[in-house]
Amino acid sequence: MRAKNSIKGTNTKGIFRKKTAVVLCLLMFGFGLWPISAHANAPKSLELSYDKEKQELNVKIVHPASFGFHYIKKVVIKKNGVEVGVNDYTSQPDKKEWTYTYAIPADAGDQFEVVVTCSVAGSKTELLKVE
């Protein structure tokens, strides 16, 4: 016998099952992406040097990356606050560290700002004053 206060047509078990299925799908999706994001990292280090004789800026980048979609995608160079180079890449030349060399004239007292950006997560900025 049904209680008089019950609502006809309410299927609470069906609603519960649908909500549970949605939550489980979201969890599986989230945990499925976790290993990828765990290996995605910002550049570990960035070192700048300037060769006055050759008029070249050397940008040494350390960015361990083992996946093809995870790489240094952009190097932006500013000299004395003015953007002088935007370099877009679709891969990195080494899985751990390498040096890019850019021909940019500079004099003593000029300051470079370099921003290196990962394709997945993070960036690193470094400054160099030309001596």
Helices and strands as residue ranges (DSSP letters): H 12-39, E 45-51, E 56-62, E 72-79, E 82-88, E 97-103, E 111-118, E 123-129
